[in-house]
């Protein structure tokens, strides 16, 4: 079902007004009295009465988010191009990029503040928030080039640079723009989170003050402004994608890479060898960071110190037991939210592709859920689901849902036009076209989303444990920082990063196995 431009505008206006009415009604019927939801009318009054205050703090956060978004996305795109062009760099450095993405924000921000000036530390945190999702999305786009076109380039004597210029880059632009869209929301969250610790202005400061004073109108005024900060560039980049890459709906998506040649034993040996090399690179980068930035030994713990803490100290056995117990709690929280966020994201993306009016009506809501600082949503989620497992799953689901929705929806919309014509010529139903064409075509994006969501689920779980449940590795990291037990903090952060890398690697292995058999041929 296709809508004219006028009808799209009408649907968008009606959907927005209906959402505002439902919000006002829910707040007036009791949620406002419970202290979890301010009505839109109160938010408007708050913004009008304190316009100067909100404008100044909005500008401060937006400037940090914009710089973090720019530098984080630029670094991700450059590194993705290098990874695609030089496989050895990917094998060596991708796990390091993953570790940077998986480091808990609660542990990272104090270290950044000790390394850089406060403004630069917040920009770096915002950049780290967008880096990995853009990296994965850009690699997916560059590798989605049509195999026949790559063969033509090689047949005419072109090398890797020619293939990158004439085939991979035009094909990858839609996926790159999707990564930039997702990054707009992630940069906003990173900037706001960076203002939680040590900042003197910004939306994050207003948010913390509003929560401490139980000033609901201020909390949701900040939430609305943060949503606008993320939603406006998200929408503009979506328009740019439709204008700049009109060919994006007529390209096939990437097939699985061919498995490595040689015996199974040789392939396993190569995988182990590259994994060991990656670990060496990560440990080397850890040492280099401590030395290059002169981090004090009281705060910055070396690999040797963490190893001794876990193996040789008199209380090493208890240290390991505490970490394992907390890890078990975090894995339950992350696993449930991961599965729920991934499944719901795929289902919603499918519905949006099949019913465009629903996409137009609900996309603003999905963007808002991802853009609103999760700390502002936690009171609502706790009231609705409680402080136990359901509440943590709800928080983690929101963290993993949006990247999955954006990637899968974009991939399903890029089904080759000739394939759709062929399905219509066979009088295929909508369900048959979905099952036999759209889902197989979207498999690379589904697995890319699964890879991105794997560490994101663990990060979401630790955030929920910090703000809601008071257990798991998230709570352990916050407690260790509060009591200056930095060795435990580093050990917990390393454990989280290691588990995230293993989780990511398992999803990647499943991806290679599935796509080698079921992906639409290039």
C-alpha positions, 0 to 999 in steps of 0.5 A, a space after each residue: 500500500 503506497 501513500 501519496 505525499 499529502 496522505 503521509 503528512 495527514 497520517 503523521 499529523 493524526 498519529 502525533 496528535 493521537 499520541 499526545 492525547 493518549 499521553 495527556 490522558 494517561 498522566 491525568 488519569 493517575 500516572 502523574 499522581 504516582 510520580 512517573 509521568 508528567 502531562 504534555 500540558 505541564 511540559 509545555 508550561 515548564 518549557 515556556 516559563 524557563 525558555 532561557 534555561 532550557 535553551 542554554 542547556 540544550 545548546 550545550 548538550 547539542 554541541 557535545 552530541 554533534 561533535 561526538 556524532 561527527 568524529 565517532 561516525 567519521 572514525 567508524 566509516 574510515 575504519 570500516 573501509 579499511 576493514 573491507 579493503 584489508 581483511 587482516 586489519 579486520 581480523 586484528 582490530 575488530 575485537 578491539 573496536 568491539 571491546 571499546 563499544 562494550 566497556 561500561 559507560 559507568 566505568 569509562 566516564 571517570 577514566 575519560 575525565 582523568 585523561 581529558 579535559 571535561 568537555 573533551 571527555 564528554 565528546 569522546 563518550 558521545 563518539 564511543 556511543 555511535 562508533 560501533 553501530 556505524 562501523 558494523 552498518 558501514 561494513 554491511 553496506 560496503 559488502 552488499 555490493 552486487 557480485 556481478 558488478 564486482 566481477 565486471 570491475 575485476 574483468 576490466 582490470 580494476 582493483 580494490 580501490 576501483 571496486 570501492 569507488 564504483 561499486 561498494 560505495 554507491 551500494 553502501 551509502 544507504 546502510 551508511 546513512 542508516 548508521 548515521 541515523 541511529 548514531 544521532 540518537 546514540 550521540 544524544 544519549 552519550 552526551 546526556 550520560 556524560 553530563 551526569 558526572 561532573 558537568 555544570 550545565 546541559 540536559 543531563 544536569 537538568 535531568 538529574 536535578 529534576 529526578 532528585 527534586 521529583 520535578 516531573 515537568 522538568 524531567 519530561 521537558 528534558 526528555 522531550 528536548 533530547 527526543 527532538 535533538 535525536 529525532 530531527 537529524 534522524 528525519 533529515 538523514 532519512 529524507 537525504 537517503 531517499 533523495 541521494 540514493 533513489 537506487 537503494 531499493 533496487 539493490 541486492 543485499 550481501 551474501 555470506 562470505 565464502 568460508 575459508 578454504 582448507 580443512 576444518 582443522 586448518 580453519 579452526 587453527 586460523 580462527 584461534 591464531 587470529 583470536 590470540 593475535 587480537 587479544 595481544 592487540 587489546 592488551 597492548 592497547 590497554 598498556 599503551 593507554 595507561 602509559 600514553 595518558 599517564 593514568 595514575 596507578 591508583 585509578 588505572 590498573 594494568 593487565 598484570 594487576 587485574 590478573 593478580 587480583 583474580 589469581 594470586 592475592 589471598 582473596 583471589 578465590 572470593 574475588 572470582 566468586 563475586 564476579 561470577 555470581 554477579 555475571 550470572 545475574 547480568 547474563 540472565 538480564 541481558 539474555 532475556 532483553 536481547 531475545 525480546 528486543 531482537 524479536 520485537 524489532 524484526 516483527 515491527 520492521 516486517 509490519 512497517 514494510 508490509 503496511 507503510 501507513 503504520 510505519 509513518 504513524 509509529 516511527 516517531 514513537 519508536 524514535 522517541 523511545 530510543 532518543 529519550 534518556 533511559 534514566 527518564 523512562 526507568 520510573 515508568 518502566 519500574 511502575 509498569 513492570 517492577 524492579 525484578 526481571 520484567 523491569 530489567 528486560 523492559 529496559 534492555 529491550 528498549 536499548 536493543 530494539 531500535 537498532 534492530 528495527 532500523 537495520 532490518 526495515 531498511 534491508 527489507 525495503 531494498 529487495 531487488 525490484 526484478 525479484 518482486 516483479 518475478 514474485 508478482 508474475 507467479 501470483 505470490 501472496 504477501 506471506 509468500 513474498 515475505 517468507 521466500 524473498 524479503 526475509 532471505 534478502 534481509 538475513 545479513 541485516 538481521 544478523 548484523 542487528 543481532 551482532 550489534 544487539 549482543 553487546 548492547 544487551 549487556 550494556 543495557 542490563 548493566 545500566 538497569 542494574 545500576 539504576 533499578 535492581 541493585 545487583 549484577 555487574 552493573 551494581 558491582 561497578 558502581 559500588 566499586 567506583 564509590 568505594 574507590 575499589 578500582 581493581 574490582 572495577 577494572 576486573 568487572 569491566 574486563 569481564 563484561 568486555 570479554 563476555 560481550 566479545 564471546 557473545 558477539 563471536 558466537 552470533 558471527 559464527 551462526 551468521 556465517 553458517 546460516 548465510 552461506 546456505 540461505 542468503 540470496 545469491 549476489 
